[in-house]
Amino acid sequence: MTLSRLINRNVVAERGRTSMRLEPELWDMLTEICEREAQDVSTLVRRIEASGHAGGRTSAVRIYIANYFHAAASETGHASVGHGPLLSRIAPEITRSAA
């Protein structure tokens, strides 16, 4: 039997108290977003639900997390954590010819 990595936590959503199952890394990211945006998880989940995502609540939260960090990604941010320039990964021939 395979053990699930998903962690079940309670939140207060639009229709009251409920639970969500997310990977530990996504819970960490959601917590970071809440700290950055100065709100609790339940408030953020209600905002995400109100945005009208066609899928379920957990799917909407996963998409929100991905979009949040995607929007924050920039060349400066990638360079600061050692990822390197995006252009050199997607088109190495362009960066070699420009050098």
C-alpha positions as CSV (number, residue, x, y, z in Angstrom):
1,M,0.0,0.0,0.0
2,T,1.4,3.4,-1.0
3,L,1.2,6.1,1.6
4,S,-0.1,9.5,0.4
5,R,2.1,12.6,0.9
6,L,-1.0,14.7,1.0
7,I,-1.7,16.6,4.2
8,N,-5.3,17.3,5.2
9,R,-6.0,20.6,6.9
10,N,-9.2,22.4,7.9
11,V,-10.0,25.8,6.4
12,V,-13.1,28.0,6.5
13,A,-14.3,28.4,2.9
14,E,-17.3,30.1,1.3
15,R,-19.7,27.4,2.6
16,G,-18.2,27.0,6.0
17,R,-15.5,24.8,7.5
18,T,-14.1,22.2,5.2
19,S,-10.8,20.4,4.6
20,M,-8.3,20.5,1.8
21,R,-5.6,18.0,0.9
22,L,-2.3,19.4,-0.5
23,E,1.3,18.3,-0.7
24,P,3.5,19.7,2.1
25,E,5.3,21.9,-0.3
26,L,2.1,23.5,-1.5
27,W,1.0,24.1,2.2
28,D,4.4,25.8,2.7
29,M,3.9,28.0,-0.4
30,L,0.3,28.9,0.6
31,T,1.6,29.9,4.1
32,E,4.3,32.0,2.5
33,I,1.7,33.7,0.3
34,C,-0.5,34.4,3.3
35,E,2.4,36.0,5.2
36,R,3.3,38.1,2.2
37,E,-0.3,39.2,1.7
38,A,-1.0,39.6,5.4
39,Q,-4.0,37.4,5.5
40,D,-4.9,34.0,6.9
41,V,-5.4,30.8,4.9
42,S,-9.2,30.8,5.2
43,T,-9.5,34.4,3.9
44,L,-7.2,33.6,1.0
45,V,-9.1,30.4,0.1
46,R,-12.4,32.4,0.1
47,R,-10.9,35.0,-2.2
48,I,-9.6,32.2,-4.5
49,E,-13.1,30.5,-4.5
50,A,-14.7,33.9,-5.3
51,S,-12.6,34.2,-8.4
52,G,-14.7,31.6,-10.2
53,H,-12.2,28.8,-11.0
54,A,-14.1,26.1,-13.0
55,G,-12.5,23.2,-11.1
56,G,-12.8,22.3,-7.4
57,R,-11.5,24.3,-4.4
58,T,-8.2,22.4,-4.1
59,S,-7.5,22.7,-7.9
60,A,-8.2,26.4,-7.7
61,V,-5.8,26.8,-4.8
62,R,-3.1,24.8,-6.7
63,I,-3.6,27.0,-9.8
64,Y,-3.5,30.2,-7.7
65,I,-0.2,29.2,-6.0
66,A,1.4,28.4,-9.4
67,N,0.1,31.7,-10.9
68,Y,1.2,33.7,-7.8
69,F,4.8,32.5,-8.0
70,H,4.9,32.6,-11.9
71,A,3.9,36.2,-11.8
72,A,6.7,36.9,-9.3
73,A,9.3,35.2,-11.4
74,S,11.7,37.5,-13.2
75,E,15.2,37.3,-14.5
76,T,16.4,39.2,-11.5
77,G,14.7,36.8,-9.2
78,H,16.1,33.7,-11.0
79,A,19.6,35.2,-11.0
80,S,19.4,35.9,-7.2
81,V,18.8,32.2,-6.5
82,G,21.3,30.9,-9.1
83,H,18.9,29.7,-11.8
84,G,20.7,31.6,-14.5
85,P,19.2,33.6,-17.3
86,L,16.1,32.2,-18.9
87,L,17.3,33.1,-22.4
88,S,20.4,30.9,-22.1
89,R,18.2,27.9,-21.2
90,I,15.6,28.3,-24.0
91,A,17.8,29.5,-26.8
92,P,21.5,28.9,-26.0
93,E,22.5,29.6,-29.6
94,I,21.3,33.2,-29.2
95,T,23.3,33.9,-26.1
96,R,26.4,32.3,-27.6
97,S,26.2,34.4,-30.8
98,A,25.6,37.6,-28.8
99,A,28.8,37.1,-26.7
